[in-house]
Amino acid sequence: MSSIMNLSVRSFIQEASSRTPTPGGGSVAALVAALGASMASMVAHFSQGPKYASIQEEMDGIVTRMKADMDQFEALLEEDIRSFETYMAASRMPAQTEELKQAKDIALASASVLATEVPVRLLRRCLASLETIEDISARVNRNVLSDLGIAVHLLEAAARSAMITVTINLSGLKDDSLRDKYERECERAIIRIEAIRAQMLAVIDSRINELE
């Protein structure tokens, strides 16, 4: 099966805007996260060379990490589509007898866990990406400060989008302890992301203002 990531940007946008359930919000959030990581990687690439010798190793590490994160975001995009298809398949299962109904309920419960787990993992990865770059604002190439700011905004937007997806899917979870676990984890992650965003943008804005 052809990967949706092989679509052109125009084709992906057209698919997302059409009357089809996939790619939906979860997939779009994963794509936004990948774009955020790509901007962080670009910033690291442009903060290398003799002028930045003191942070060369750190920037090399960020490039490597952002490549891994981009790969993960792409994989989560595909997983979001598969999880939705799994849920829809479960919802279409017959339920004419008690035995069939029980089988359908089990399939729906399993599919609901998967549909919630994928955006939780996306949120985790967005936080991990931001934690990788949270201390670089003061040292990177000034010419790409705006790109770093865009990376921060995109990763936060993707995380918040994932949180919305998690929230709407929590009601489908039968396991109260799992539902509470996901809810608490996501709330803590968003608080941490907000703190990173505020700290990074304060430094970025300060350095940009120095250029005026």
C-alpha positions as CSV (number, residue, x, y, z in Angstrom):
1,M,0.0,0.0,0.0
2,S,1.3,3.4,-1.0
3,S,2.2,5.7,1.9
4,I,0.2,8.9,2.2
5,M,3.5,10.7,2.8
6,N,4.3,10.1,-0.9
7,L,1.5,12.5,-1.9
8,S,2.4,16.0,-3.0
9,V,1.6,18.8,-0.6
10,R,-1.3,19.8,-2.8
11,S,-2.7,16.3,-3.0
12,F,-2.5,15.9,0.8
13,I,-4.3,19.2,1.4
14,Q,-7.0,18.2,-1.1
15,E,-7.4,14.8,0.6
16,A,-7.6,16.4,4.0
17,S,-10.2,18.9,2.8
18,S,-12.5,16.4,1.1
19,R,-15.5,14.5,2.4
20,T,-13.4,11.6,3.6
21,P,-12.5,10.7,7.2
22,T,-8.8,10.3,6.5
23,P,-6.4,12.1,6.6
24,G,-8.1,13.8,9.5
25,G,-7.1,16.0,12.4
26,G,-4.7,13.5,13.9
27,S,-2.8,13.1,10.7
28,V,-2.6,16.8,10.1
29,A,-1.3,17.3,13.6
30,A,1.4,14.7,13.0
31,L,2.4,16.5,9.7
32,V,2.6,19.8,11.5
33,A,4.8,18.2,14.1
34,A,7.1,16.9,11.3
35,L,7.3,20.4,9.8
36,G,8.2,21.8,13.3
37,A,11.0,19.3,13.6
38,S,12.2,20.1,10.1
39,M,12.5,23.7,11.0
40,A,14.5,22.9,14.2
41,S,16.8,20.7,12.0
42,M,17.3,23.6,9.6
43,V,18.2,25.9,12.4
44,A,20.8,23.4,13.6
45,H,22.2,23.0,10.1
46,F,22.6,26.8,9.8
47,S,24.3,27.0,13.2
48,Q,27.4,25.0,12.1
49,G,30.8,25.8,10.8
50,P,33.8,27.7,12.2
51,K,31.8,30.5,13.8
52,Y,29.8,27.9,15.7
53,A,32.6,25.5,16.6
54,S,31.7,25.6,20.3
55,I,28.2,24.2,19.6
56,Q,29.0,22.0,16.6
57,E,28.6,18.7,18.5
58,E,25.3,19.9,20.0
59,M,24.0,21.0,16.6
60,D,25.0,17.7,15.0
61,G,23.1,15.9,17.7
62,I,20.0,18.0,17.1
63,V,20.1,17.3,13.4
64,T,20.2,13.6,14.2
65,R,17.5,13.8,16.8
66,M,15.2,15.8,14.6
67,K,15.6,13.4,11.7
68,A,14.5,10.6,14.1
69,D,11.6,12.7,15.3
70,M,10.5,13.5,11.8
71,D,10.5,9.8,11.0
72,Q,8.4,9.1,14.1
73,F,5.9,11.9,13.2
74,E,5.5,10.4,9.7
75,A,4.9,7.0,11.3
76,L,2.3,8.4,13.7
77,L,0.6,10.1,10.7
78,E,0.1,6.7,9.1
79,E,-0.8,5.1,12.4
80,D,-3.5,7.7,13.0
81,I,-5.1,6.7,9.7
82,R,-4.9,2.9,10.5
83,S,-6.3,3.4,14.0
84,F,-9.3,5.2,12.6
85,E,-9.8,2.5,10.0
86,T,-9.6,-0.1,12.7
87,Y,-12.2,1.7,14.8
88,M,-14.6,2.0,11.8
89,A,-14.2,-1.7,11.0
90,A,-15.1,-2.5,14.5
91,S,-18.1,-0.2,14.4
92,R,-19.4,-2.0,11.3
93,M,-19.2,-5.5,12.9
94,P,-22.6,-7.3,13.2
95,A,-24.4,-7.4,16.5
96,Q,-27.5,-9.4,15.9
97,T,-26.8,-12.0,18.6
98,E,-25.4,-11.6,22.1
99,E,-22.2,-13.4,21.1
100,L,-21.7,-11.1,18.1
101,K,-22.5,-8.0,20.3
102,Q,-19.8,-9.1,22.8
103,A,-17.3,-9.6,20.1
104,K,-18.1,-6.1,18.7
105,D,-17.9,-4.5,22.1
106,I,-14.4,-6.1,22.6
107,A,-13.2,-4.9,19.2
108,L,-14.6,-1.4,19.8
109,A,-12.9,-1.2,23.2
110,S,-9.6,-2.3,21.7
111,A,-9.9,0.2,18.8
112,S,-10.7,3.0,21.2
113,V,-7.5,2.4,23.1
114,L,-5.5,2.5,19.9
115,A,-7.3,5.6,18.7
116,T,-6.3,7.3,22.0
117,E,-2.8,5.9,22.3
118,V,-1.7,7.3,18.9
119,P,-2.3,11.0,19.7
120,V,-0.9,10.4,23.2
121,R,2.3,9.2,21.6
122,L,2.3,12.2,19.3
123,L,2.0,14.6,22.2
124,R,4.9,12.8,24.0
125,R,7.1,13.1,20.9
126,C,6.3,16.8,20.5
127,L,7.3,17.4,24.1
128,A,10.5,15.4,23.5
129,S,11.4,17.4,20.4
130,L,10.9,20.7,22.3
131,E,13.0,19.4,25.2
132,T,15.8,18.7,22.7
133,I,15.9,22.3,21.5
134,E,14.8,24.2,24.6
135,D,18.2,25.5,25.5
136,I,19.5,26.5,22.1
137,S,17.8,29.9,21.5
138,A,20.6,32.0,22.9
139,R,23.3,30.3,20.8
140,V,22.0,29.5,17.3
141,N,22.6,31.6,14.2
142,R,20.7,34.8,14.5
143,N,19.6,34.7,10.9
144,V,17.4,31.7,11.6
145,L,15.8,32.8,14.9
146,S,12.4,33.2,13.2
147,D,12.6,29.7,11.9
148,L,13.3,28.4,15.4
149,G,10.3,30.4,16.7
150,I,8.2,28.7,13.9
151,A,9.5,25.3,15.0
152,V,8.4,26.0,18.6
153,H,5.0,27.3,17.5
154,L,4.4,24.3,15.2
155,L,5.4,21.7,17.8
156,E,3.2,23.3,20.4
157,A,0.3,23.5,17.9
158,A,0.7,19.8,17.0
159,A,0.8,18.9,20.7
160,R,-2.4,20.9,21.5
161,S,-4.0,19.3,18.4
162,A,-3.1,15.9,19.7
163,M,-4.5,16.8,23.1
164,I,-7.9,17.6,21.5
165,T,-7.9,14.2,19.8
166,V,-7.0,12.5,23.0
167,T,-9.8,14.3,24.9
168,I,-12.5,13.4,22.4
169,N,-11.4,9.7,22.4
170,L,-11.2,9.4,26.2
171,S,-14.9,8.9,26.5
172,G,-14.6,5.6,24.5
173,L,-12.2,4.1,27.0
174,K,-13.8,1.5,29.3
175,D,-10.8,1.3,31.6
176,D,-11.1,4.2,34.1
177,S,-7.5,3.9,35.3
178,L,-6.2,4.1,31.7
179,R,-8.4,7.1,30.9
180,D,-7.2,8.9,34.0
181,K,-3.6,8.0,33.3
182,Y,-3.7,9.4,29.7
183,E,-5.6,12.5,30.9
184,R,-3.1,13.3,33.6
185,E,-0.1,12.7,31.4
186,C,-1.3,14.9,28.6
187,E,-2.2,17.7,31.0
188,R,1.3,17.6,32.5
189,A,2.9,17.5,29.0
190,I,0.9,20.6,27.9
191,I,2.0,22.5,31.0
192,R,5.6,21.6,30.3
193,I,5.3,22.6,26.6
194,E,3.8,25.9,27.6
195,A,6.8,26.6,29.8
196,I,9.3,25.7,27.1
197,R,7.5,27.8,24.5
198,A,7.4,30.8,26.8
199,Q,11.1,30.5,27.7
200,M,12.3,30.0,24.2
201,L,10.2,32.7,22.6
202,A,11.3,35.2,25.2
203,V,15.0,34.6,24.2
204,I,14.2,34.5,20.5
205,D,12.2,37.8,20.7
206,S,15.0,39.4,22.7
207,R,17.7,38.4,20.2
208,I,15.5,39.5,17.2
209,N,15.0,42.9,18.9
210,E,18.8,43.3,19.2
211,L,19.0,43.2,15.4
212,E,16.8,46.3,15.0
